[in-house]
Every structure is written in structure tokens, then in C-alpha cells.
């Protein structure tokens, strides 16, 4: 299940940030917990 979800995210690439349910970063695809609302990998503000 997790694999399929990851595949979906990478396929959609630049998904709208408004899709808050998907926590993968739209810029780099990182799925870690946000740090102060920002991607822990590239620093993009997501929240
Ligand atoms: Zn990122």
C-alpha cells in the first residue's frame, strides 16, 4: 500500500499543495514529517 501511494505521488509530480492529505513535498517528494510546516528535506513551506 505504501509503495502504491509513493508511486502515485511521483507520478503526479507537482501536485497542488492544497492536497494536505498527501504529505509528500511537491518539490522534492520527501515524505518525512514537516518541520515548522516546511519540508524537512528541501525546506519548502507546505503549511
Ligand atoms: Zn521538499
mmCIF file of the protein (N, C-alpha, C, O) and its ligand, coordinates in Angstrom:
data_MODEL
# 
_entry.id   MODEL 
# 
loop_
_entity.id 
_entity.type 
_entity.pdbx_number_of_molecules 
1 polymer     1 
2 non-polymer 1 
# 
_entity_poly.entity_id                      1 
_entity_poly.type                           'polypeptide(L)' 
_entity_poly.nstd_linkage                   no 
_entity_poly.nstd_monomer                   no 
_entity_poly.pdbx_seq_one_letter_code       
;(UNK)(UNK)(UNK)(UNK)(UNK)(UNK)(UNK)(UNK)(UNK)(UNK)(UNK)(UNK)(UNK)(UNK)(UNK)(UNK)
(UNK)(UNK)(UNK)(UNK)(UNK)(UNK)(UNK)(UNK)(UNK)(UNK)(UNK)(UNK)(UNK)(UNK)(UNK)(UNK)
(UNK)(UNK)(UNK)(UNK)(UNK)(UNK)(UNK)(UNK)(UNK)(UNK)(UNK)(UNK)(UNK)(UNK)(UNK)
;
_entity_poly.pdbx_seq_one_letter_code_can   XXXXXXXXXXXXXXXXXXXXXXXXXXXXXXXXXXXXXXXXXXXXXXX 
_entity_poly.pdbx_strand_id                 A 
# 
loop_
_entity_poly_seq.entity_id 
_entity_poly_seq.num 
_entity_poly_seq.mon_id 
_entity_poly_seq.hetero 
1 1  UNK n 
1 2  UNK n 
1 3  UNK n 
1 4  UNK n 
1 5  UNK n 
1 6  UNK n 
1 7  UNK n 
1 8  UNK n 
1 9  UNK n 
1 10 UNK n 
1 11 UNK n 
1 12 UNK n 
1 13 UNK n 
1 14 UNK n 
1 15 UNK n 
1 16 UNK n 
1 17 UNK n 
1 18 UNK n 
1 19 UNK n 
1 20 UNK n 
1 21 UNK n 
1 22 UNK n 
1 23 UNK n 
1 24 UNK n 
1 25 UNK n 
1 26 UNK n 
1 27 UNK n 
1 28 UNK n 
1 29 UNK n 
1 30 UNK n 
1 31 UNK n 
1 32 UNK n 
1 33 UNK n 
1 34 UNK n 
1 35 UNK n 
1 36 UNK n 
1 37 UNK n 
1 38 UNK n 
1 39 UNK n 
1 40 UNK n 
1 41 UNK n 
1 42 UNK n 
1 43 UNK n 
1 44 UNK n 
1 45 UNK n 
1 46 UNK n 
1 47 UNK n 
# 
loop_
_struct_asym.id 
_struct_asym.entity_id 
A 1 
B 2 
# 
loop_
_chem_comp.id 
_chem_comp.type 
_chem_comp.mon_nstd_flag 
UNK 'L-peptide linking' . 
ZN  non-polymer         . 
# 
_pdbx_entity_nonpoly.entity_id   2 
_pdbx_entity_nonpoly.name        ? 
_pdbx_entity_nonpoly.comp_id     ZN 
# 
_pdbx_nonpoly_scheme.asym_id         B 
_pdbx_nonpoly_scheme.entity_id       2 
_pdbx_nonpoly_scheme.mon_id          ZN 
_pdbx_nonpoly_scheme.ndb_seq_num     1 
_pdbx_nonpoly_scheme.pdb_seq_num     101 
_pdbx_nonpoly_scheme.auth_seq_num    101 
_pdbx_nonpoly_scheme.pdb_mon_id      ZN 
_pdbx_nonpoly_scheme.auth_mon_id     ZN 
_pdbx_nonpoly_scheme.pdb_strand_id   A 
_pdbx_nonpoly_scheme.pdb_ins_code    . 
# 
loop_
_atom_site.group_PDB 
_atom_site.id 
_atom_site.type_symbol 
_atom_site.label_atom_id 
_atom_site.label_alt_id 
_atom_site.label_comp_id 
_atom_site.label_asym_id 
_atom_site.label_entity_id 
_atom_site.label_seq_id 
_atom_site.pdbx_PDB_ins_code 
_atom_site.Cartn_x 
_atom_site.Cartn_y 
_atom_site.Cartn_z 
_atom_site.occupancy 
_atom_site.B_iso_or_equiv 
_atom_site.pdbx_formal_charge 
_atom_site.auth_seq_id 
_atom_site.auth_comp_id 
_atom_site.auth_asym_id 
_atom_site.auth_atom_id 
_atom_site.pdbx_PDB_model_num 
ATOM   1   N  N  . UNK A 1 1  ? 0.838  -1.209 0.000   1.00 0.00 ? 1   UNK A N  1 
ATOM   2   C  CA . UNK A 1 1  ? 0.000  0.000  0.000   1.00 0.00 ? 1   UNK A CA 1 
ATOM   3   C  C  . UNK A 1 1  ? 0.865  1.248  0.000   1.00 0.00 ? 1   UNK A C  1 
ATOM   4   O  O  . UNK A 1 1  ? 0.608  2.206  -0.729  1.00 0.00 ? 1   UNK A O  1 
ATOM   5   N  N  . UNK A 1 2  ? 1.878  1.217  0.819   1.00 0.00 ? 2   UNK A N  1 
ATOM   6   C  CA . UNK A 1 2  ? 2.742  2.382  0.882   1.00 0.00 ? 2   UNK A CA 1 
ATOM   7   C  C  . UNK A 1 2  ? 3.465  2.585  -0.451  1.00 0.00 ? 2   UNK A C  1 
ATOM   8   O  O  . UNK A 1 2  ? 3.667  3.713  -0.901  1.00 0.00 ? 2   UNK A O  1 
ATOM   9   N  N  . UNK A 1 3  ? 3.845  1.475  -1.064  1.00 0.00 ? 3   UNK A N  1 
ATOM   10  C  CA . UNK A 1 3  ? 4.541  1.561  -2.334  1.00 0.00 ? 3   UNK A CA 1 
ATOM   11  C  C  . UNK A 1 3  ? 3.662  2.186  -3.394  1.00 0.00 ? 3   UNK A C  1 
ATOM   12  O  O  . UNK A 1 3  ? 4.114  3.035  -4.163  1.00 0.00 ? 3   UNK A O  1 
ATOM   13  N  N  . UNK A 1 4  ? 2.406  1.770  -3.439  1.00 0.00 ? 4   UNK A N  1 
ATOM   14  C  CA . UNK A 1 4  ? 1.475  2.305  -4.433  1.00 0.00 ? 4   UNK A CA 1 
ATOM   15  C  C  . UNK A 1 4  ? 1.272  3.797  -4.213  1.00 0.00 ? 4   UNK A C  1 
ATOM   16  O  O  . UNK A 1 4  ? 1.178  4.573  -5.164  1.00 0.00 ? 4   UNK A O  1 
ATOM   17  N  N  . UNK A 1 5  ? 1.207  4.179  -2.954  1.00 0.00 ? 5   UNK A N  1 
ATOM   18  C  CA . UNK A 1 5  ? 0.993  5.599  -2.645  1.00 0.00 ? 5   UNK A CA 1 
ATOM   19  C  C  . UNK A 1 5  ? 2.191  6.409  -3.132  1.00 0.00 ? 5   UNK A C  1 
ATOM   20  O  O  . UNK A 1 5  ? 2.038  7.483  -3.715  1.00 0.00 ? 5   UNK A O  1 
ATOM   21  N  N  . UNK A 1 6  ? 3.359  5.886  -2.888  1.00 0.00 ? 6   UNK A N  1 
ATOM   22  C  CA . UNK A 1 6  ? 4.577  6.583  -3.287  1.00 0.00 ? 6   UNK A CA 1 
ATOM   23  C  C  . UNK A 1 6  ? 4.616  6.718  -4.804  1.00 0.00 ? 6   UNK A C  1 
ATOM   24  O  O  . UNK A 1 6  ? 5.011  7.751  -5.346  1.00 0.00 ? 6   UNK A O  1 
ATOM   25  N  N  . UNK A 1 7  ? 4.206  5.671  -5.461  1.00 0.00 ? 7   UNK A N  1 
ATOM   26  C  CA . UNK A 1 7  ? 4.203  5.656  -6.920  1.00 0.00 ? 7   UNK A CA 1 
ATOM   27  C  C  . UNK A 1 7  ? 3.257  6.734  -7.434  1.00 0.00 ? 7   UNK A C  1 
ATOM   28  O  O  . UNK A 1 7  ? 3.573  7.451  -8.383  1.00 0.00 ? 7   UNK A O  1 
ATOM   29  N  N  . UNK A 1 8  ? 2.106  6.838  -6.805  1.00 0.00 ? 8   UNK A N  1 
ATOM   30  C  CA . UNK A 1 8  ? 1.111  7.831  -7.202  1.00 0.00 ? 8   UNK A CA 1 
ATOM   31  C  C  . UNK A 1 8  ? 1.668  9.245  -7.049  1.00 0.00 ? 8   UNK A C  1 
ATOM   32  O  O  . UNK A 1 8  ? 1.475  10.096 -7.918  1.00 0.00 ? 8   UNK A O  1 
ATOM   33  N  N  . UNK A 1 9  ? 2.343  9.478  -5.961  1.00 0.00 ? 9   UNK A N  1 
ATOM   34  C  CA . UNK A 1 9  ? 2.900  10.805 -5.700  1.00 0.00 ? 9   UNK A CA 1 
ATOM   35  C  C  . UNK A 1 9  ? 3.938  11.180 -6.744  1.00 0.00 ? 9   UNK A C  1 
ATOM   36  O  O  . UNK A 1 9  ? 3.928  12.294 -7.270  1.00 0.00 ? 9   UNK A O  1 
ATOM   37  N  N  . UNK A 1 10 ? 4.827  10.255 -7.040  1.00 0.00 ? 10  UNK A N  1 
ATOM   38  C  CA . UNK A 1 10 ? 5.886  10.557 -8.009  1.00 0.00 ? 10  UNK A CA 1 
ATOM   39  C  C  . UNK A 1 10 ? 5.306  10.740 -9.400  1.00 0.00 ? 10  UNK A C  1 
ATOM   40  O  O  . UNK A 1 10 ? 5.842  11.500 -10.207 1.00 0.00 ? 10  UNK A O  1 
ATOM   41  N  N  . UNK A 1 11 ? 4.206  10.043 -9.683  1.00 0.00 ? 11  UNK A N  1 
ATOM   42  C  CA . UNK A 1 11 ? 3.601  10.152 -10.999 1.00 0.00 ? 11  UNK A CA 1 
ATOM   43  C  C  . UNK A 1 11 ? 2.949  11.525 -11.164 1.00 0.00 ? 11  UNK A C  1 
ATOM   44  O  O  . UNK A 1 11 ? 3.017  12.136 -12.231 1.00 0.00 ? 11  UNK A O  1 
ATOM   45  N  N  . UNK A 1 12 ? 2.320  11.994 -10.092 1.00 0.00 ? 12  UNK A N  1 
ATOM   46  C  CA . UNK A 1 12 ? 1.642  13.288 -10.165 1.00 0.00 ? 12  UNK A CA 1 
ATOM   47  C  C  . UNK A 1 12 ? 2.631  14.453 -10.117 1.00 0.00 ? 12  UNK A C  1 
ATOM   48  O  O  . UNK A 1 12 ? 2.328  15.554 -10.577 1.00 0.00 ? 12  UNK A O  1 
ATOM   49  N  N  . UNK A 1 13 ? 3.793  14.204 -9.567  1.00 0.00 ? 13  UNK A N  1 
ATOM   50  C  CA . UNK A 1 13 ? 4.835  15.231 -9.565  1.00 0.00 ? 13  UNK A CA 1 
ATOM   51  C  C  . UNK A 1 13 ? 4.427  16.482 -8.829  1.00 0.00 ? 13  UNK A C  1 
ATOM   52  O  O  . UNK A 1 13 ? 4.408  16.509 -7.599  1.00 0.00 ? 13  UNK A O  1 
ATOM   53  N  N  . UNK A 1 14 ? 4.096  17.528 -9.583  1.00 0.00 ? 14  UNK A N  1 
ATOM   54  C  CA . UNK A 1 14 ? 3.776  18.803 -8.960  1.00 0.00 ? 14  UNK A CA 1 
ATOM   55  C  C  . UNK A 1 14 ? 2.299  18.881 -8.582  1.00 0.00 ? 14  UNK A C  1 
ATOM   56  O  O  . UNK A 1 14 ? 1.540  19.666 -9.151  1.00 0.00 ? 14  UNK A O  1 
ATOM   57  N  N  . UNK A 1 15 ? 1.908  18.064 -7.624  1.00 0.00 ? 15  UNK A N  1 
ATOM   58  C  CA . UNK A 1 15 ? 0.525  18.077 -7.162  1.00 0.00 ? 15  UNK A CA 1 
ATOM   59  C  C  . UNK A 1 15 ? 0.264  19.369 -6.389  1.00 0.00 ? 15  UNK A C  1 
ATOM   60  O  O  . UNK A 1 15 ? 1.166  19.895 -5.738  1.00 0.00 ? 15  UNK A O  1 
ATOM   61  N  N  . UNK A 1 16 ? -0.946 19.871 -6.456  1.00 0.00 ? 16  UNK A N  1 
ATOM   62  C  CA . UNK A 1 16 ? -1.296 21.097 -5.734  1.00 0.00 ? 16  UNK A CA 1 
ATOM   63  C  C  . UNK A 1 16 ? -1.046 20.940 -4.237  1.00 0.00 ? 16  UNK A C  1 
ATOM   64  O  O  . UNK A 1 16 ? -1.374 19.910 -3.648  1.00 0.00 ? 16  UNK A O  1 
ATOM   65  N  N  . UNK A 1 17 ? -0.472 21.951 -3.641  1.00 0.00 ? 17  UNK A N  1 
ATOM   66  C  CA . UNK A 1 17 ? -0.167 21.912 -2.212  1.00 0.00 ? 17  UNK A CA 1 
ATOM   67  C  C  . UNK A 1 17 ? -1.447 21.811 -1.389  1.00 0.00 ? 17  UNK A C  1 
ATOM   68  O  O  . UNK A 1 17 ? -1.430 21.352 -0.247  1.00 0.00 ? 17  UNK A O  1 
ATOM   69  N  N  . UNK A 1 18 ? -2.562 22.247 -1.990  1.00 0.00 ? 18  UNK A N  1 
ATOM   70  C  CA . UNK A 1 18 ? -3.833 22.239 -1.272  1.00 0.00 ? 18  UNK A CA 1 
ATOM   71  C  C  . UNK A 1 18 ? -4.227 20.834 -0.829  1.00 0.00 ? 18  UNK A C  1 
ATOM   72  O  O  . UNK A 1 18 ? -5.031 20.671 0.090   1.00 0.00 ? 18  UNK A O  1 
ATOM   73  N  N  . UNK A 1 19 ? -3.662 19.822 -1.481  1.00 0.00 ? 19  UNK A N  1 
ATOM   74  C  CA . UNK A 1 19 ? -3.975 18.452 -1.087  1.00 0.00 ? 19  UNK A CA 1 
ATOM   75  C  C  . UNK A 1 19 ? -3.208 18.099 0.167   1.00 0.00 ? 19  UNK A C  1 
ATOM   76  O  O  . UNK A 1 19 ? -2.217 17.370 0.125   1.00 0.00 ? 19  UNK A O  1 
ATOM   77  N  N  . UNK A 1 20 ? -3.677 18.624 1.276   1.00 0.00 ? 20  UNK A N  1 
ATOM   78  C  CA . UNK A 1 20 ? -2.974 18.470 2.541   1.00 0.00 ? 20  UNK A CA 1 
ATOM   79  C  C  . UNK A 1 20 ? -2.909 17.019 3.016   1.00 0.00 ? 20  UNK A C  1 
ATOM   80  O  O  . UNK A 1 20 ? -2.057 16.670 3.834   1.00 0.00 ? 20  UNK A O  1 
ATOM   81  N  N  . UNK A 1 21 ? -3.803 16.175 2.507   1.00 0.00 ? 21  UNK A N  1 
ATOM   82  C  CA . UNK A 1 21 ? -3.814 14.787 2.956   1.00 0.00 ? 21  UNK A CA 1 
ATOM   83  C  C  . UNK A 1 21 ? -2.557 14.061 2.500   1.00 0.00 ? 21  UNK A C  1 
ATOM   84  O  O  . UNK A 1 21 ? -2.092 13.130 3.157   1.00 0.00 ? 21  UNK A O  1 
ATOM   85  N  N  . UNK A 1 22 ? -2.011 14.498 1.366   1.00 0.00 ? 22  UNK A N  1 
ATOM   86  C  CA . UNK A 1 22 ? -0.775 13.909 0.877   1.00 0.00 ? 22  UNK A CA 1 
ATOM   87  C  C  . UNK A 1 22 ? 0.381  14.755 1.396   1.00 0.00 ? 22  UNK A C  1 
ATOM   88  O  O  . UNK A 1 22 ? 0.543  15.908 0.997   1.00 0.00 ? 22  UNK A O  1 
ATOM   89  N  N  . UNK A 1 23 ? 1.182  14.179 2.287   1.00 0.00 ? 23  UNK A N  1 
ATOM   90  C  CA . UNK A 1 23 ? 2.227  14.984 2.913   1.00 0.00 ? 23  UNK A CA 1 
ATOM   91  C  C  . UNK A 1 23 ? 3.554  14.956 2.172   1.00 0.00 ? 23  UNK A C  1 
ATOM   92  O  O  . UNK A 1 23 ? 4.560  15.458 2.675   1.00 0.00 ? 23  UNK A O  1 
ATOM   93  N  N  . UNK A 1 24 ? 3.561  14.384 1.006   1.00 0.00 ? 24  UNK A N  1 
ATOM   94  C  CA . UNK A 1 24 ? 4.803  14.375 0.248   1.00 0.00 ? 24  UNK A CA 1 
ATOM   95  C  C  . UNK A 1 24 ? 5.064  15.767 -0.315  1.00 0.00 ? 24  UNK A C  1 
ATOM   96  O  O  . UNK A 1 24 ? 4.157  16.429 -0.818  1.00 0.00 ? 24  UNK A O  1 
ATOM   97  N  N  . UNK A 1 25 ? 6.303  16.192 -0.221  1.00 0.00 ? 25  UNK A N  1 
ATOM   98  C  CA . UNK A 1 25 ? 6.666  17.505 -0.740  1.00 0.00 ? 25  UNK A CA 1 
ATOM   99  C  C  . UNK A 1 25 ? 6.484  17.533 -2.255  1.00 0.00 ? 25  UNK A C  1 
ATOM   100 O  O  . UNK A 1 25 ? 6.988  16.646 -2.944  1.00 0.00 ? 25  UNK A O  1 
ATOM   101 N  N  . UNK A 1 26 ? 5.777  18.529 -2.788  1.00 0.00 ? 26  UNK A N  1 
ATOM   102 C  CA . UNK A 1 26 ? 5.557  18.634 -4.234  1.00 0.00 ? 26  UNK A CA 1 
ATOM   103 C  C  . UNK A 1 26 ? 6.826  18.987 -4.993  1.00 0.00 ? 26  UNK A C  1 
ATOM   104 O  O  . UNK A 1 26 ? 6.897  18.811 -6.209  1.00 0.00 ? 26  UNK A O  1 
ATOM   105 N  N  . UNK A 1 27 ? 7.815  19.479 -4.286  1.00 0.00 ? 27  UNK A N  1 
ATOM   106 C  CA . UNK A 1 27 ? 9.050  19.880 -4.952  1.00 0.00 ? 27  UNK A CA 1 
ATOM   107 C  C  . UNK A 1 27 ? 10.066 18.743 -5.021  1.00 0.00 ? 27  UNK A C  1 
ATOM   108 O  O  . UNK A 1 27 ? 10.645 18.481 -6.075  1.00 0.00 ? 27  UNK A O  1 
ATOM   109 N  N  . UNK A 1 28 ? 10.280 18.067 -3.880  1.00 0.00 ? 28  UNK A N  1 
ATOM   110 C  CA . UNK A 1 28 ? 11.314 17.035 -3.866  1.00 0.00 ? 28  UNK A CA 1 
ATOM   111 C  C  . UNK A 1 28 ? 10.769 15.649 -3.570  1.00 0.00 ? 28  UNK A C  1 
ATOM   112 O  O  . UNK A 1 28 ? 11.481 14.655 -3.707  1.00 0.00 ? 28  UNK A O  1 
ATOM   113 N  N  . UNK A 1 29 ? 9.494  15.578 -3.159  1.00 0.00 ? 29  UNK A N  1 
ATOM   114 C  CA . UNK A 1 29 ? 8.881  14.275 -2.928  1.00 0.00 ? 29  UNK A CA 1 
ATOM   115 C  C  . UNK A 1 29 ? 9.179  13.671 -1.571  1.00 0.00 ? 29  UNK A C  1 
ATOM   116 O  O  . UNK A 1 29 ? 8.840  12.513 -1.326  1.00 0.00 ? 29  UNK A O  1 
ATOM   117 N  N  . UNK A 1 30 ? 9.805  14.428 -0.688  1.00 0.00 ? 30  UNK A N  1 
ATOM   118 C  CA . UNK A 1 30 ? 10.108 13.920 0.642   1.00 0.00 ? 30  UNK A CA 1 
ATOM   119 C  C  . UNK A 1 30 ? 8.810  13.656 1.395   1.00 0.00 ? 30  UNK A C  1 
ATOM   120 O  O  . UNK A 1 30 ? 7.851  14.418 1.277   1.00 0.00 ? 30  UNK A O  1 
ATOM   121 N  N  . UNK A 1 31 ? 8.782  12.568 2.172   1.00 0.00 ? 31  UNK A N  1 
ATOM   122 C  CA . UNK A 1 31 ? 7.558  12.222 2.883   1.00 0.00 ? 31  UNK A CA 1 
ATOM   123 C  C  . UNK A 1 31 ? 7.740  12.273 4.396   1.00 0.00 ? 31  UNK A C  1 
ATOM   124 O  O  . UNK A 1 31 ? 6.889  11.785 5.140   1.00 0.00 ? 31  UNK A O  1 
ATOM   125 N  N  . UNK A 1 32 ? 8.833  12.856 4.850   1.00 0.00 ? 32  UNK A N  1 
ATOM   126 C  CA . UNK A 1 32 ? 9.080  12.938 6.284   1.00 0.00 ? 32  UNK A CA 1 
ATOM   127 C  C  . UNK A 1 32 ? 8.166  13.958 6.932   1.00 0.00 ? 32  UNK A C  1 
ATOM   128 O  O  . UNK A 1 32 ? 7.471  14.708 6.247   1.00 0.00 ? 32  UNK A O  1 
ATOM   129 N  N  . UNK A 1 33 ? 8.170  13.982 8.257   1.00 0.00 ? 33  UNK A N  1 
ATOM   130 C  CA . UNK A 1 33 ? 7.346  14.950 8.964   1.00 0.00 ? 33  UNK A CA 1 
ATOM   131 C  C  . UNK A 1 33 ? 7.819  16.366 8.663   1.00 0.00 ? 33  UNK A C  1 
ATOM   132 O  O  . UNK A 1 33 ? 9.014  16.629 8.531   1.00 0.00 ? 33  UNK A O  1 
ATOM   133 N  N  . UNK A 1 34 ? 6.849  17.268 8.558   1.00 0.00 ? 34  UNK A N  1 
ATOM   134 C  CA . UNK A 1 34 ? 7.192  18.660 8.284   1.00 0.00 ? 34  UNK A CA 1 
ATOM   135 C  C  . UNK A 1 34 ? 7.885  19.269 9.501   1.00 0.00 ? 34  UNK A C  1 
ATOM   136 O  O  . UNK A 1 34 ? 7.596  18.913 10.643  1.00 0.00 ? 34  UNK A O  1 
ATOM   137 N  N  . UNK A 1 35 ? 8.794  20.184 9.233   1.00 0.00 ? 35  UNK A N  1 
ATOM   138 C  CA . UNK A 1 35 ? 9.490  20.890 10.300  1.00 0.00 ? 35  UNK A CA 1 
ATOM   139 C  C  . UNK A 1 35 ? 8.991  22.322 10.299  1.00 0.00 ? 35  UNK A C  1 
ATOM   140 O  O  . UNK A 1 35 ? 9.338  23.105 9.415   1.00 0.00 ? 35  UNK A O  1 
ATOM   141 N  N  . UNK A 1 36 ? 8.169  22.670 11.296  1.00 0.00 ? 36  UNK A N  1 
ATOM   142 C  CA . UNK A 1 36 ? 7.574  24.008 11.343  1.00 0.00 ? 36  UNK A CA 1 
ATOM   143 C  C  . UNK A 1 36 ? 6.806  24.301 10.062  1.00 0.00 ? 36  UNK A C  1 
ATOM   144 O  O  . UNK A 1 36 ? 6.818  25.424 9.557   1.00 0.00 ? 36  UNK A O  1 
ATOM   145 N  N  . UNK A 1 37 ? 6.141  23.279 9.546   1.00 0.00 ? 37  UNK A N  1 
ATOM   146 C  CA . UNK A 1 37 ? 5.333  23.463 8.345   1.00 0.00 ? 37  UNK A CA 1 
ATOM   147 C  C  . UNK A 1 37 ? 6.123  23.455 7.058   1.00 0.00 ? 37  UNK A C  1 
ATOM   148 O  O  . UNK A 1 37 ? 5.578  23.721 5.986   1.00 0.00 ? 37  UNK A O  1 
ATOM   149 N  N  . UNK A 1 38 ? 7.400  23.153 7.155   1.00 0.00 ? 38  UNK A N  1 
ATOM   150 C  CA . UNK A 1 38 ? 8.232  23.145 5.955   1.00 0.00 ? 38  UNK A CA 1 
ATOM   151 C  C  . UNK A 1 38 ? 8.807  21.753 5.703   1.00 0.00 ? 38  UNK A C  1 
ATOM   152 O  O  . UNK A 1 38 ? 8.983  20.962 6.629   1.00 0.00 ? 38  UNK A O  1 
ATOM   153 N  N  . UNK A 1 39 ? 9.094  21.474 4.445   1.00 0.00 ? 39  UNK A N  1 
ATOM   154 C  CA . UNK A 1 39 ? 9.687  20.189 4.087   1.00 0.00 ? 39  UNK A CA 1 
ATOM   155 C  C  . UNK A 1 39 ? 11.033 20.037 4.790   1.00 0.00 ? 39  UNK A C  1 
ATOM   156 O  O  . UNK A 1 39 ? 11.863 20.945 4.760   1.00 0.00 ? 39  UNK A O  1 
ATOM   157 N  N  . UNK A 1 40 ? 11.244 18.876 5.427   1.00 0.00 ? 40  UNK A N  1 
ATOM   158 C  CA . UNK A 1 40 ? 12.500 18.643 6.157   1.00 0.00 ? 40  UNK A CA 1 
ATOM   159 C  C  . UNK A 1 40 ? 13.679 18.426 5.218   1.00 0.00 ? 40  UNK A C  1 
ATOM   160 O  O  . UNK A 1 40 ? 14.834 18.463 5.641   1.00 0.00 ? 40  UNK A O  1 
ATOM   161 N  N  . UNK A 1 41 ? 13.386 18.203 3.965   1.00 0.00 ? 41  UNK A N  1 
ATOM   162 C  CA . UNK A 1 41 ? 14.452 17.897 3.006   1.00 0.00 ? 41  UNK A CA 1 
ATOM   163 C  C  . UNK A 1 41 ? 14.903 19.130 2.236   1.00 0.00 ? 41  UNK A C  1 
ATOM   164 O  O  . UNK A 1 41 ? 16.093 19.442 2.207   1.00 0.00 ? 41  UNK A O  1 
ATOM   165 N  N  . UNK A 1 42 ? 13.946 19.843 1.602   1.00 0.00 ? 42  UNK A N  1 
ATOM   166 C  CA . UNK A 1 42 ? 14.333 20.984 0.777   1.00 0.00 ? 42  UNK A CA 1 
ATOM   167 C  C  . UNK A 1 42 ? 13.944 22.317 1.423   1.00 0.00 ? 42  UNK A C  1 
ATOM   168 O  O  . UNK A 1 42 ? 14.368 23.381 0.972   1.00 0.00 ? 42  UNK A O  1 
ATOM   169 N  N  . UNK A 1 43 ? 13.128 22.247 2.491   1.00 0.00 ? 43  UNK A N  1 
ATOM   170 C  CA . UNK A 1 43 ? 12.784 23.480 3.186   1.00 0.00 ? 43  UNK A CA 1 
ATOM   171 C  C  . UNK A 1 43 ? 11.593 24.222 2.616   1.00 0.00 ? 43  UNK A C  1 
ATOM   172 O  O  . UNK A 1 43 ? 11.282 25.326 3.064   1.00 0.00 ? 43  UNK A O  1 
ATOM   173 N  N  . UNK A 1 44 ? 10.922 23.638 1.637   1.00 0.00 ? 44  UNK A N  1 
ATOM   174 C  CA . UNK A 1 44 ? 9.765  24.292 1.048   1.00 0.00 ? 44  UNK A CA 1 
ATOM   175 C  C  . UNK A 1 44 ? 8.641  24.415 2.072   1.00 0.00 ? 44  UNK A C  1 
ATOM   176 O  O  . UNK A 1 44 ? 8.311  23.442 2.751   1.00 0.00 ? 44  UNK A O  1 
ATOM   177 N  N  . UNK A 1 45 ? 8.055  25.597 2.185   1.00 0.00 ? 45  UNK A N  1 
ATOM   178 C  CA . UNK A 1 45 ? 6.972  25.797 3.137   1.00 0.00 ? 45  UNK A CA 1 
ATOM   179 C  C  . UNK A 1 45 ? 5.704  25.129 2.610   1.00 0.00 ? 45  UNK A C  1 
ATOM   180 O  O  . UNK A 1 45 ? 5.240  25.443 1.514   1.00 0.00 ? 45  UNK A O  1 
ATOM   181 N  N  . UNK A 1 46 ? 5.149  24.210 3.396   1.00 0.00 ? 46  UNK A N  1 
ATOM   182 C  CA . UNK A 1 46 ? 3.984  23.448 2.940   1.00 0.00 ? 46  UNK A CA 1 
ATOM   183 C  C  . UNK A 1 46 ? 2.748  23.704 3.787   1.00 0.00 ? 46  UNK A C  1 
ATOM   184 O  O  . UNK A 1 46 ? 1.651  23.301 3.401   1.00 0.00 ? 46  UNK A O  1 
ATOM   185 N  N  . UNK A 1 47 ? 2.892  24.348 4.904   1.00 0.00 ? 47  UNK A N  1 
ATOM   186 C  CA . UNK A 1 47 ? 1.740  24.588 5.758   1.00 0.00 ? 47  UNK A CA 1 
ATOM   187 C  C  . UNK A 1 47 ? 1.758  26.008 6.318   1.00 0.00 ? 47  UNK A C  1 
ATOM   188 O  O  . UNK A 1 47 ? 0.856  26.389 7.065   1.00 0.00 ? 47  UNK A O  1 
HETATM 189 ZN ZN . ZN  B 2 .  ? 10.881 19.159 -0.229  1.00 0.00 ? 101 ZN  A ZN 1 
# 
